[in-house]
């Protein structure tokens, strides 16, 4: 994965959310950022839009689900639908 977004990447939601996931990993100790980020991921997961839920699972959760720290944070902050997506990401 590239280190920076190109303007053409902004049309690709998976690329943008993939960079968000990488940034999220860097901010693992910023509690306020983590809470706001998980609030957003909960909302997207509960949207009922299959494209958004897939985006959350594939682009974000599959990037962070392999680390114990993120598993603990997910249990602490994710609601039911988002947690189900996180668990699916753990299985991939």
Jmol script that loads the backbone (N, CA, C; Angstrom):
load data "model"
ATOM      1  N   UNK A   1       0.843  -1.176   0.000  1.00  0.00           N
ATOM      2  CA  UNK A   1       0.000   0.000   0.000  1.00  0.00           C
ATOM      3  C   UNK A   1       0.884   1.233   0.000  1.00  0.00           C
ATOM      4  N   UNK A   2       0.442   2.252  -0.715  1.00  0.00           N
ATOM      5  CA  UNK A   2       1.197   3.499  -0.807  1.00  0.00           C
ATOM      6  C   UNK A   2       1.165   4.236   0.523  1.00  0.00           C
ATOM      7  N   UNK A   3       2.092   5.176   0.670  1.00  0.00           N
ATOM      8  CA  UNK A   3       2.164   5.975   1.888  1.00  0.00           C
ATOM      9  C   UNK A   3       1.252   7.193   1.855  1.00  0.00           C
ATOM     10  N   UNK A   4       0.855   7.610   0.675  1.00  0.00           N
ATOM     11  CA  UNK A   4       0.030   8.813   0.544  1.00  0.00           C
ATOM     12  C   UNK A   4      -1.084   8.575  -0.460  1.00  0.00           C
ATOM     13  N   UNK A   5      -2.143   9.335  -0.295  1.00  0.00           N
ATOM     14  CA  UNK A   5      -3.253   9.283  -1.243  1.00  0.00           C
ATOM     15  C   UNK A   5      -2.969  10.190  -2.428  1.00  0.00           C
ATOM     16  N   UNK A   6      -3.300   9.712  -3.603  1.00  0.00           N
ATOM     17  CA  UNK A   6      -3.311  10.555  -4.791  1.00  0.00           C
ATOM     18  C   UNK A   6      -4.726  11.072  -4.953  1.00  0.00           C
ATOM     19  N   UNK A   7      -4.868  12.159  -5.670  1.00  0.00           N
ATOM     20  CA  UNK A   7      -6.205  12.721  -5.881  1.00  0.00           C
ATOM     21  C   UNK A   7      -7.130  11.700  -6.531  1.00  0.00           C
ATOM     22  N   UNK A   8      -6.599  10.869  -7.403  1.00  0.00           N
ATOM     23  CA  UNK A   8      -7.429   9.860  -8.074  1.00  0.00           C
ATOM     24  C   UNK A   8      -7.931   8.796  -7.094  1.00  0.00           C
ATOM     25  N   UNK A   9      -7.233   8.606  -5.973  1.00  0.00           N
ATOM     26  CA  UNK A   9      -7.636   7.614  -4.979  1.00  0.00           C
ATOM     27  C   UNK A   9      -8.914   7.999  -4.250  1.00  0.00           C
ATOM     28  N   UNK A  10      -9.247   9.267  -4.247  1.00  0.00           N
ATOM     29  CA  UNK A  10     -10.399   9.710  -3.486  1.00  0.00           C
ATOM     30  C   UNK A  10     -11.706   9.149  -4.025  1.00  0.00           C
ATOM     31  N   UNK A  11     -11.672   8.613  -5.233  1.00  0.00           N
ATOM     32  CA  UNK A  11     -12.846   7.969  -5.807  1.00  0.00           C
ATOM     33  C   UNK A  11     -12.955   6.512  -5.378  1.00  0.00           C
ATOM     34  N   UNK A  12     -11.990   6.024  -4.669  1.00  0.00           N
ATOM     35  CA  UNK A  12     -11.957   4.622  -4.288  1.00  0.00           C
ATOM     36  C   UNK A  12     -12.148   4.503  -2.783  1.00  0.00           C
ATOM     37  N   UNK A  13     -13.357   4.231  -2.331  1.00  0.00           N
ATOM     38  CA  UNK A  13     -13.608   4.208  -0.893  1.00  0.00           C
ATOM     39  C   UNK A  13     -12.740   3.212  -0.128  1.00  0.00           C
ATOM     40  N   UNK A  14     -12.415   2.067  -0.733  1.00  0.00           N
ATOM     41  CA  UNK A  14     -11.607   1.076  -0.023  1.00  0.00           C
ATOM     42  C   UNK A  14     -10.191   1.592   0.212  1.00  0.00           C
ATOM     43  N   UNK A  15      -9.684   2.370  -0.720  1.00  0.00           N
ATOM     44  CA  UNK A  15      -8.352   2.950  -0.549  1.00  0.00           C
ATOM     45  C   UNK A  15      -8.385   3.984   0.567  1.00  0.00           C
ATOM     46  N   UNK A  16      -9.374   4.850   0.538  1.00  0.00           N
ATOM     47  CA  UNK A  16      -9.497   5.903   1.553  1.00  0.00           C
ATOM     48  C   UNK A  16      -9.677   5.275   2.936  1.00  0.00           C
ATOM     49  N   UNK A  17     -10.566   4.314   3.068  1.00  0.00           N
ATOM     50  CA  UNK A  17     -10.794   3.680   4.369  1.00  0.00           C
ATOM     51  C   UNK A  17      -9.611   2.812   4.787  1.00  0.00           C
ATOM     52  N   UNK A  18      -8.879   2.283   3.822  1.00  0.00           N
ATOM     53  CA  UNK A  18      -7.660   1.550   4.146  1.00  0.00           C
ATOM     54  C   UNK A  18      -6.624   2.466   4.777  1.00  0.00           C
ATOM     55  N   UNK A  19      -6.488   3.680   4.233  1.00  0.00           N
ATOM     56  CA  UNK A  19      -5.587   4.651   4.845  1.00  0.00           C
ATOM     57  C   UNK A  19      -6.096   5.072   6.219  1.00  0.00           C
ATOM     58  N   UNK A  20      -7.400   5.193   6.368  1.00  0.00           N
ATOM     59  CA  UNK A  20      -7.972   5.501   7.684  1.00  0.00           C
ATOM     60  C   UNK A  20      -7.592   4.413   8.685  1.00  0.00           C
ATOM     61  N   UNK A  21      -7.678   3.150   8.271  1.00  0.00           N
ATOM     62  CA  UNK A  21      -7.330   2.040   9.161  1.00  0.00           C
ATOM     63  C   UNK A  21      -5.864   2.103   9.567  1.00  0.00           C
ATOM     64  N   UNK A  22      -4.993   2.428   8.635  1.00  0.00           N
ATOM     65  CA  UNK A  22      -3.571   2.549   8.962  1.00  0.00           C
ATOM     66  C   UNK A  22      -3.335   3.699   9.938  1.00  0.00           C
ATOM     67  N   UNK A  23      -4.032   4.798   9.732  1.00  0.00           N
ATOM     68  CA  UNK A  23      -3.924   5.936  10.641  1.00  0.00           C
ATOM     69  C   UNK A  23      -4.465   5.559  12.022  1.00  0.00           C
ATOM     70  N   UNK A  24      -5.563   4.829  12.029  1.00  0.00           N
ATOM     71  CA  UNK A  24      -6.159   4.369  13.278  1.00  0.00           C
ATOM     72  C   UNK A  24      -5.145   3.541  14.075  1.00  0.00           C
ATOM     73  N   UNK A  25      -4.410   2.675  13.399  1.00  0.00           N
ATOM     74  CA  UNK A  25      -3.394   1.862  14.071  1.00  0.00           C
ATOM     75  C   UNK A  25      -2.329   2.727  14.734  1.00  0.00           C
ATOM     76  N   UNK A  26      -1.975   3.826  14.074  1.00  0.00           N
ATOM     77  CA  UNK A  26      -0.967   4.726  14.636  1.00  0.00           C
ATOM     78  C   UNK A  26      -1.488   5.473  15.863  1.00  0.00           C
ATOM     79  N   UNK A  27      -2.791   5.665  15.934  1.00  0.00           N
ATOM     80  CA  UNK A  27      -3.394   6.450  17.011  1.00  0.00           C
ATOM     81  C   UNK A  27      -3.930   5.569  18.132  1.00  0.00           C
ATOM     82  N   UNK A  28      -3.430   4.371  18.268  1.00  0.00           N
ATOM     83  CA  UNK A  28      -3.953   3.378  19.205  1.00  0.00           C
ATOM     84  C   UNK A  28      -3.985   3.889  20.645  1.00  0.00           C
ATOM     85  N   UNK A  29      -3.134   4.814  21.005  1.00  0.00           N
ATOM     86  CA  UNK A  29      -3.103   5.307  22.379  1.00  0.00           C
ATOM     87  C   UNK A  29      -3.866   6.610  22.583  1.00  0.00           C
ATOM     88  N   UNK A  30      -4.504   7.113  21.542  1.00  0.00           N
ATOM     89  CA  UNK A  30      -5.281   8.355  21.635  1.00  0.00           C
ATOM     90  C   UNK A  30      -6.744   7.989  21.899  1.00  0.00           C
ATOM     91  N   UNK A  31      -7.113   7.941  23.170  1.00  0.00           N
ATOM     92  CA  UNK A  31      -8.435   7.448  23.575  1.00  0.00           C
ATOM     93  C   UNK A  31      -9.577   8.240  22.926  1.00  0.00           C
ATOM     94  N   UNK A  32      -9.448   9.555  22.875  1.00  0.00           N
ATOM     95  CA  UNK A  32     -10.500  10.367  22.267  1.00  0.00           C
ATOM     96  C   UNK A  32     -10.693  10.055  20.789  1.00  0.00           C
ATOM     97  N   UNK A  33      -9.588   9.908  20.077  1.00  0.00           N
ATOM     98  CA  UNK A  33      -9.663   9.570  18.654  1.00  0.00           C
ATOM     99  C   UNK A  33     -10.261   8.185  18.463  1.00  0.00           C
ATOM    100  N   UNK A  34      -9.852   7.251  19.305  1.00  0.00           N
ATOM    101  CA  UNK A  34     -10.372   5.884  19.214  1.00  0.00           C
ATOM    102  C   UNK A  34     -11.888   5.886  19.431  1.00  0.00           C
ATOM    103  N   UNK A  35     -12.348   6.591  20.443  1.00  0.00           N
ATOM    104  CA  UNK A  35     -13.790   6.637  20.722  1.00  0.00           C
ATOM    105  C   UNK A  35     -14.560   7.232  19.556  1.00  0.00           C
ATOM    106  N   UNK A  36     -14.089   8.334  19.007  1.00  0.00           N
ATOM    107  CA  UNK A  36     -14.783   8.961  17.862  1.00  0.00           C
ATOM    108  C   UNK A  36     -14.750   8.055  16.642  1.00  0.00           C
ATOM    109  N   UNK A  37     -13.636   7.388  16.438  1.00  0.00           N
ATOM    110  CA  UNK A  37     -13.511   6.488  15.293  1.00  0.00           C
ATOM    111  C   UNK A  37     -14.452   5.299  15.414  1.00  0.00           C
ATOM    112  N   UNK A  38     -14.520   4.704  16.604  1.00  0.00           N
ATOM    113  CA  UNK A  38     -15.427   3.579  16.795  1.00  0.00           C
ATOM    114  C   UNK A  38     -16.884   4.027  16.728  1.00  0.00           C
ATOM    115  N   UNK A  39     -17.190   5.246  17.148  1.00  0.00           N
ATOM    116  CA  UNK A  39     -18.552   5.776  16.970  1.00  0.00           C
ATOM    117  C   UNK A  39     -18.915   5.802  15.488  1.00  0.00           C
ATOM    118  N   UNK A  40     -17.997   6.287  14.661  1.00  0.00           N
ATOM    119  CA  UNK A  40     -18.222   6.320  13.219  1.00  0.00           C
ATOM    120  C   UNK A  40     -18.389   4.906  12.664  1.00  0.00           C
ATOM    121  N   UNK A  41     -17.520   3.997  13.055  1.00  0.00           N
ATOM    122  CA  UNK A  41     -17.593   2.622  12.559  1.00  0.00           C
ATOM    123  C   UNK A  41     -18.874   1.929  13.005  1.00  0.00           C
ATOM    124  N   UNK A  42     -19.338   2.229  14.218  1.00  0.00           N
ATOM    125  CA  UNK A  42     -20.634   1.706  14.664  1.00  0.00           C
ATOM    126  C   UNK A  42     -21.761   2.224  13.783  1.00  0.00           C
ATOM    127  N   UNK A  43     -21.758   3.525  13.518  1.00  0.00           N
ATOM    128  CA  UNK A  43     -22.818   4.114  12.685  1.00  0.00           C
ATOM    129  C   UNK A  43     -22.822   3.516  11.291  1.00  0.00           C
ATOM    130  N   UNK A  44     -21.647   3.372  10.691  1.00  0.00           N
ATOM    131  CA  UNK A  44     -21.574   2.787   9.353  1.00  0.00           C
ATOM    132  C   UNK A  44     -22.045   1.338   9.365  1.00  0.00           C
ATOM    133  N   UNK A  45     -21.692   0.614  10.408  1.00  0.00           N
ATOM    134  CA  UNK A  45     -22.088  -0.792  10.521  1.00  0.00           C
ATOM    135  C   UNK A  45     -23.583  -0.961  10.711  1.00  0.00           C
ATOM    136  N   UNK A  46     -24.212   0.026  11.309  1.00  0.00           N
ATOM    137  CA  UNK A  46     -25.649  -0.023  11.581  1.00  0.00           C
ATOM    138  C   UNK A  46     -26.481   0.656  10.489  1.00  0.00           C
ATOM    139  N   UNK A  47     -25.837   1.097   9.431  1.00  0.00           N
ATOM    140  CA  UNK A  47     -26.514   1.863   8.384  1.00  0.00           C
ATOM    141  C   UNK A  47     -27.510   1.039   7.572  1.00  0.00           C
ATOM    142  N   UNK A  48     -27.307  -0.274   7.531  1.00  0.00           N
ATOM    143  CA  UNK A  48     -28.161  -1.114   6.700  1.00  0.00           C
ATOM    144  C   UNK A  48     -27.710  -1.142   5.248  1.00  0.00           C
ATOM    145  N   UNK A  49     -26.678  -0.404   4.923  1.00  0.00           N
ATOM    146  CA  UNK A  49     -26.153  -0.356   3.559  1.00  0.00           C
ATOM    147  C   UNK A  49     -25.068  -1.434   3.420  1.00  0.00           C
ATOM    148  N   UNK A  50     -25.300  -2.457   2.603  1.00  0.00           N
ATOM    149  CA  UNK A  50     -24.336  -3.548   2.485  1.00  0.00           C
ATOM    150  C   UNK A  50     -22.961  -3.094   1.996  1.00  0.00           C
ATOM    151  N   UNK A  51     -22.918  -2.074   1.160  1.00  0.00           N
ATOM    152  CA  UNK A  51     -21.624  -1.584   0.687  1.00  0.00           C
ATOM    153  C   UNK A  51     -20.828  -0.944   1.821  1.00  0.00           C
ATOM    154  N   UNK A  52     -21.516  -0.195   2.682  1.00  0.00           N
ATOM    155  CA  UNK A  52     -20.830   0.431   3.821  1.00  0.00           C
ATOM    156  C   UNK A  52     -20.364  -0.609   4.828  1.00  0.00           C
ATOM    157  N   UNK A  53     -21.199  -1.590   5.108  1.00  0.00           N
ATOM    158  CA  UNK A  53     -20.793  -2.603   6.074  1.00  0.00           C
ATOM    159  C   UNK A  53     -19.613  -3.419   5.549  1.00  0.00           C
ATOM    160  N   UNK A  54     -19.610  -3.711   4.265  1.00  0.00           N
ATOM    161  CA  UNK A  54     -18.480  -4.421   3.668  1.00  0.00           C
ATOM    162  C   UNK A  54     -17.224  -3.552   3.715  1.00  0.00           C
ATOM    163  N   UNK A  55     -17.375  -2.277   3.478  1.00  0.00           N
ATOM    164  CA  UNK A  55     -16.256  -1.333   3.541  1.00  0.00           C
ATOM    165  C   UNK A  55     -15.634  -1.336   4.932  1.00  0.00           C
ATOM    166  N   UNK A  56     -16.463  -1.292   5.946  1.00  0.00           N
ATOM    167  CA  UNK A  56     -15.971  -1.310   7.330  1.00  0.00           C
ATOM    168  C   UNK A  56     -15.238  -2.615   7.614  1.00  0.00           C
ATOM    169  N   UNK A  57     -15.846  -3.726   7.241  1.00  0.00           N
ATOM    170  CA  UNK A  57     -15.238  -5.024   7.532  1.00  0.00           C
ATOM    171  C   UNK A  57     -13.924  -5.212   6.784  1.00  0.00           C
ATOM    172  N   UNK A  58     -13.944  -4.977   5.495  1.00  0.00           N
ATOM    173  CA  UNK A  58     -12.781  -5.287   4.664  1.00  0.00           C
ATOM    174  C   UNK A  58     -11.676  -4.243   4.804  1.00  0.00           C
ATOM    175  N   UNK A  59     -12.021  -2.982   4.676  1.00  0.00           N
ATOM    176  CA  UNK A  59     -10.988  -1.945   4.635  1.00  0.00           C
ATOM    177  C   UNK A  59     -10.468  -1.561   6.012  1.00  0.00           C
ATOM    178  N   UNK A  60     -11.310  -1.654   7.035  1.00  0.00           N
ATOM    179  CA  UNK A  60     -10.867  -1.218   8.363  1.00  0.00           C
ATOM    180  C   UNK A  60     -10.618  -2.403   9.281  1.00  0.00           C
ATOM    181  N   UNK A  61     -11.638  -3.199   9.536  1.00  0.00           N
ATOM    182  CA  UNK A  61     -11.499  -4.253  10.541  1.00  0.00           C
ATOM    183  C   UNK A  61     -10.470  -5.313  10.145  1.00  0.00           C
ATOM    184  N   UNK A  62     -10.371  -5.659   8.869  1.00  0.00           N
ATOM    185  CA  UNK A  62      -9.369  -6.648   8.475  1.00  0.00           C
ATOM    186  C   UNK A  62      -7.952  -6.119   8.665  1.00  0.00           C
ATOM    187  N   UNK A  63      -7.799  -4.813   8.733  1.00  0.00           N
ATOM    188  CA  UNK A  63      -6.484  -4.212   8.952  1.00  0.00           C
ATOM    189  C   UNK A  63      -6.086  -4.217  10.419  1.00  0.00           C
ATOM    190  N   UNK A  64      -7.068  -4.170  11.317  1.00  0.00           N
ATOM    191  CA  UNK A  64      -6.744  -4.062  12.743  1.00  0.00           C
ATOM    192  C   UNK A  64      -7.073  -5.310  13.557  1.00  0.00           C
ATOM    193  N   UNK A  65      -7.832  -6.235  13.002  1.00  0.00           N
ATOM    194  CA  UNK A  65      -8.350  -7.365  13.783  1.00  0.00           C
ATOM    195  C   UNK A  65      -7.300  -8.394  14.176  1.00  0.00           C
ATOM    196  N   UNK A  66      -6.092  -8.255  13.689  1.00  0.00           N
ATOM    197  CA  UNK A  66      -5.065  -9.255  13.989  1.00  0.00           C
ATOM    198  C   UNK A  66      -4.245  -8.931  15.236  1.00  0.00           C
ATOM    199  N   UNK A  67      -4.551  -7.831  15.913  1.00  0.00           N
ATOM    200  CA  UNK A  67      -3.769  -7.441  17.092  1.00  0.00           C
ATOM    201  C   UNK A  67      -4.623  -7.498  18.357  1.00  0.00           C
ATOM    202  N   UNK A  68      -4.048  -8.035  19.417  1.00  0.00           N
ATOM    203  CA  UNK A  68      -4.775  -8.183  20.680  1.00  0.00           C
ATOM    204  C   UNK A  68      -5.275  -6.847  21.220  1.00  0.00           C
ATOM    205  N   UNK A  69      -4.483  -5.800  21.070  1.00  0.00           N
ATOM    206  CA  UNK A  69      -4.896  -4.474  21.559  1.00  0.00           C
ATOM    207  C   UNK A  69      -6.197  -4.046  20.881  1.00  0.00           C
ATOM    208  N   UNK A  70      -6.296  -4.274  19.574  1.00  0.00           N
ATOM    209  CA  UNK A  70      -7.500  -3.886  18.841  1.00  0.00           C
ATOM    210  C   UNK A  70      -8.673  -4.784  19.189  1.00  0.00           C
ATOM    211  N   UNK A  71      -8.422  -6.038  19.464  1.00  0.00           N
ATOM    212  CA  UNK A  71      -9.499  -6.939  19.888  1.00  0.00           C
ATOM    213  C   UNK A  71     -10.103  -6.444  21.195  1.00  0.00           C
ATOM    214  N   UNK A  72      -9.247  -6.008  22.118  1.00  0.00           N
ATOM    215  CA  UNK A  72      -9.738  -5.480  23.396  1.00  0.00           C
ATOM    216  C   UNK A  72     -10.499  -4.168  23.193  1.00  0.00           C
ATOM    217  N   UNK A  73      -9.970  -3.304  22.351  1.00  0.00           N
ATOM    218  CA  UNK A  73     -10.663  -2.034  22.078  1.00  0.00           C
ATOM    219  C   UNK A  73     -12.003  -2.275  21.393  1.00  0.00           C
ATOM    220  N   UNK A  74     -12.041  -3.243  20.483  1.00  0.00           N
ATOM    221  CA  UNK A  74     -13.295  -3.559  19.797  1.00  0.00           C
ATOM    222  C   UNK A  74     -14.350  -4.024  20.796  1.00  0.00           C
ATOM    223  N   UNK A  75     -13.971  -4.910  21.696  1.00  0.00           N
ATOM    224  CA  UNK A  75     -14.918  -5.396  22.715  1.00  0.00           C
ATOM    225  C   UNK A  75     -15.424  -4.258  23.592  1.00  0.00           C
ATOM    226  N   UNK A  76     -14.587  -3.291  23.812  1.00  0.00           N
ATOM    227  CA  UNK A  76     -14.939  -2.156  24.669  1.00  0.00           C
ATOM    228  C   UNK A  76     -15.847  -1.145  23.964  1.00  0.00           C
ATOM    229  N   UNK A  77     -15.662  -0.944  22.656  1.00  0.00           N
ATOM    230  CA  UNK A  77     -16.315   0.167  21.977  1.00  0.00           C
ATOM    231  C   UNK A  77     -17.350  -0.202  20.911  1.00  0.00           C
ATOM    232  N   UNK A  78     -17.277  -1.401  20.373  1.00  0.00           N
ATOM    233  CA  UNK A  78     -18.180  -1.735  19.273  1.00  0.00           C
ATOM    234  C   UNK A  78     -19.508  -2.284  19.771  1.00  0.00           C
ATOM    235  N   UNK A  79     -20.569  -1.860  19.095  1.00  0.00           N
ATOM    236  CA  UNK A  79     -21.893  -2.401  19.387  1.00  0.00           C
ATOM    237  C   UNK A  79     -22.097  -3.667  18.556  1.00  0.00           C
ATOM    238  N   UNK A  80     -23.246  -4.299  18.715  1.00  0.00           N
ATOM    239  CA  UNK A  80     -23.505  -5.637  18.167  1.00  0.00           C
ATOM    240  C   UNK A  80     -23.180  -5.804  16.685  1.00  0.00           C
ATOM    241  N   UNK A  81     -23.741  -4.952  15.826  1.00  0.00           N
ATOM    242  CA  UNK A  81     -23.543  -5.138  14.384  1.00  0.00           C
ATOM    243  C   UNK A  81     -22.091  -4.933  13.989  1.00  0.00           C
ATOM    244  N   UNK A  82     -21.465  -3.916  14.556  1.00  0.00           N
ATOM    245  CA  UNK A  82     -20.054  -3.673  14.248  1.00  0.00           C
ATOM    246  C   UNK A  82     -19.182  -4.800  14.792  1.00  0.00           C
ATOM    247  N   UNK A  83     -19.518  -5.303  15.972  1.00  0.00           N
ATOM    248  CA  UNK A  83     -18.739  -6.396  16.552  1.00  0.00           C
ATOM    249  C   UNK A  83     -18.852  -7.652  15.700  1.00  0.00           C
ATOM    250  N   UNK A  84     -20.012  -7.896  15.128  1.00  0.00           N
ATOM    251  CA  UNK A  84     -20.177  -9.052  14.237  1.00  0.00           C
ATOM    252  C   UNK A  84     -19.265  -8.914  13.013  1.00  0.00           C
ATOM    253  N   UNK A  85     -19.169  -7.714  12.471  1.00  0.00           N
ATOM    254  CA  UNK A  85     -18.273  -7.473  11.331  1.00  0.00           C
ATOM    255  C   UNK A  85     -16.817  -7.653  11.744  1.00  0.00           C
ATOM    256  N   UNK A  86     -16.484  -7.182  12.934  1.00  0.00           N
ATOM    257  CA  UNK A  86     -15.117  -7.324  13.435  1.00  0.00           C
ATOM    258  C   UNK A  86     -14.762  -8.802  13.576  1.00  0.00           C
ATOM    259  N   UNK A  87     -15.677  -9.580  14.110  1.00  0.00           N
ATOM    260  CA  UNK A  87     -15.421 -11.021  14.289  1.00  0.00           C
ATOM    261  C   UNK A  87     -15.243 -11.725  12.942  1.00  0.00           C
ATOM    262  N   UNK A  88     -16.021 -11.309  11.939  1.00  0.00           N
ATOM    263  CA  UNK A  88     -15.831 -11.885  10.598  1.00  0.00           C
ATOM    264  C   UNK A  88     -14.459 -11.529  10.063  1.00  0.00           C
ATOM    265  N   UNK A  89     -14.015 -10.314  10.333  1.00  0.00           N
ATOM    266  CA  UNK A  89     -12.685  -9.887   9.879  1.00  0.00           C
ATOM    267  C   UNK A  89     -11.593 -10.695  10.573  1.00  0.00           C
ATOM    268  N   UNK A  90     -11.808 -11.041  11.829  1.00  0.00           N
ATOM    269  CA  UNK A  90     -10.833 -11.864  12.553  1.00  0.00           C
ATOM    270  C   UNK A  90     -10.673 -13.237  11.899  1.00  0.00           C
ATOM    271  N   UNK A  91     -11.754 -13.722  11.318  1.00  0.00           N
ATOM    272  CA  UNK A  91     -11.741 -15.066  10.732  1.00  0.00           C
ATOM    273  C   UNK A  91     -11.093 -15.113   9.351  1.00  0.00           C
ATOM    274  N   UNK A  92     -10.798 -13.953   8.774  1.00  0.00           N
ATOM    275  CA  UNK A  92     -10.217 -13.967   7.414  1.00  0.00           C
ATOM    276  C   UNK A  92      -8.715 -13.983   7.442  1.00  0.00           C
TER     277      UNK A  92
END
end "model"
wireframe off; spacefill off
backbone 0.3
color backbone group
